[in-house]
Amino acid sequence: MQKTVPITVFRGGTSRGLFFLEADLPPAGKERDTLLLRCMGSGSPNQIDGLGGAQAVTSKVAIIGPSEREDADVNYTFAQVSVDKPVVSYLGNCGNISSAVGPFAIESGLVKASQDVTIVRVFNTNTQKVMVETVQTPNAQVTYEGDYSIAGVPGCAAPIKIKVLDPAGSVFKSLLPTNNVIDTLDVPSFGKIEVSIVDAANPFIFIRAKDIGFNGTELPADINGSPERLKLLENIRGSAAKLLGLVDAIEDAALKSSNVPKLAIISEPVSYKTIGGESIDASQIDVTSRMMAMQKSHPSYAMTGGMCTSVAAVIPGTIVNELKSKNTQDKHLRIGHPSGVIEASVEYENNNGSIHITSAEGYRTARLLFKGVAYY
């Protein structure tokens, strides 16, 4: 006989996910993971027997409950559920899904709404970082209507500000996990390639587009439609995962560390057309980037990716710092991605060349899509 579990579906930024109250789920472990996989329909490439959307950006989960921490109102655990494999990864966070945590916490009664705006302090258990979210709550109710738009989502909605405090070391406990701004990887069937490994909000591997024969304006179909390109990019990511001690063998990364580290392909600002045919002029952006998520090209850009890329931009010697526009504002970065432009800001201190990141922030939108029960 099938069982039921209360569920809420939210769009958060350019992602969509299943939101659960922690009290409604089994304790962390195999039983919980089995429930999540069943709800998503994972193990099949089209997730036909569940609520997943057959993409990494629609196969995500947020688990939320009250927090006993003095600096947080709620605890939030993010899970990336594989589409075609029976794998649930808790490494790293998702900034897009995070943007809906504040609204969910208010809608669920975990946080009392204030007039006009409500501040929700969220402790992310994956990264052990606190996020401060500013949610629009006129008349002490969450509103999803507004005039703010984000690339990759049609229409406008209410803006949600997300600030990650002390974002460095989300997984590896330091801003530069290898203590280098540039590392050289020896990639199977390719050879040596320079990378910058930065851990802020999420760990990212940054590579130059030109170093792999890309022009930087590729769209997801250009990458996902090429098995050779996908294999090369995963071999680069797997080589970095091995260097970081996440896996013993490069080929294990796709299964054992599918979600971390993430990979971004960086080039200087260039003009291009988005997935939707919109023209992005080089003058509108500070860098061009294409991001990989779960071994596929991301249709837009992760919010944590925007934050980490903006952090990398202020660290002298990194690939992002090298390729960013000379007109880039010191603490603000505009990133051109397949669906448009994402912006992120960073606050930092430079003590005689030693960079300390105090916060990273950006804006997203979210929308409540469904409340009910899921059968599993």
Stockholm file with secondary structure:
# STOCKHOLM 1.0

chainA/1-376         MQKTVPITVFRGGTSRGLFFLEADLPPAGKERDTLLLRCMGSGSPNQIDGLGGAQAVTSKVAIIGPSEREDADVNYTFAQVSVDKPVVSYLGNCGNISSAVGPFAIESGLVKASQDVTIVRVFNTNTQKVMVETVQTPNAQVTYEGDYSIAGVPGCAAPIKIKVLDPAGSVFKSLLPTNNVIDTLDVPSFGKIEVSIVDAANPFIFIRAKDIGFNGTELPADINGSPERLKLLENIRGSAAKLLGLVDAIEDAALKSSNVPKLAIISEPVSYKTIGGESIDASQIDVTSRMMAMQKSHPSYAMTGGMCTSVAAVIPGTIVNELKSKNTQDKHLRIGHPSGVIEASVEYENNNGSIHITSAEGYRTARLLFKGVAYY
#=GR chainA/1-376 SS CCCEEEEEEEEETTEEEEEEEGGGSCCTTHHHHHHHHHHHTTTSTTCTTSSCCSSGGGSEEEEEEECCCTTCSEEEEEEEECSSSSCEECSSCCHHHHTTHHHHHHHTTSSCCCSEEEEEEEEETTTTEEEEEEEEEGGGSCCCCCSBCCTTSCSCBCCEEEEEESCBCSSSSSSSTTSCSCEEEEETTTEEEEEEEEEBSSEEEEEEGGGGTCCSCCCHHHHHTCHHHHHHHHHHHHHHHHHTTSCSSGGGHHHHSSSSSEEEEEESCCCEECTTCCEECGGGCSEEEEEEETTEECSSCCHHHHHHHHHHHTSTTSHHHHHSCTTCCTTEEEEEETTEEEEEEEEEEEETTEEEEEEEEEEECEEEEEEEEEEC
#=GC SS_cons         CCCEEEEEEEEETTEEEEEEEGGGSCCTTHHHHHHHHHHHTTTSTTCTTSSCCSSGGGSEEEEEEECCCTTCSEEEEEEEECSSSSCEECSSCCHHHHTTHHHHHHHTTSSCCCSEEEEEEEEETTTTEEEEEEEEEGGGSCCCCCSBCCTTSCSCBCCEEEEEESCBCSSSSSSSTTSCSCEEEEETTTEEEEEEEEEBSSEEEEEEGGGGTCCSCCCHHHHHTCHHHHHHHHHHHHHHHHHTTSCSSGGGHHHHSSSSSEEEEEESCCCEECTTCCEECGGGCSEEEEEEETTEECSSCCHHHHHHHHHHHTSTTSHHHHHSCTTCCTTEEEEEETTEEEEEEEEEEEETTEEEEEEEEEEECEEEEEEEEEEC
//
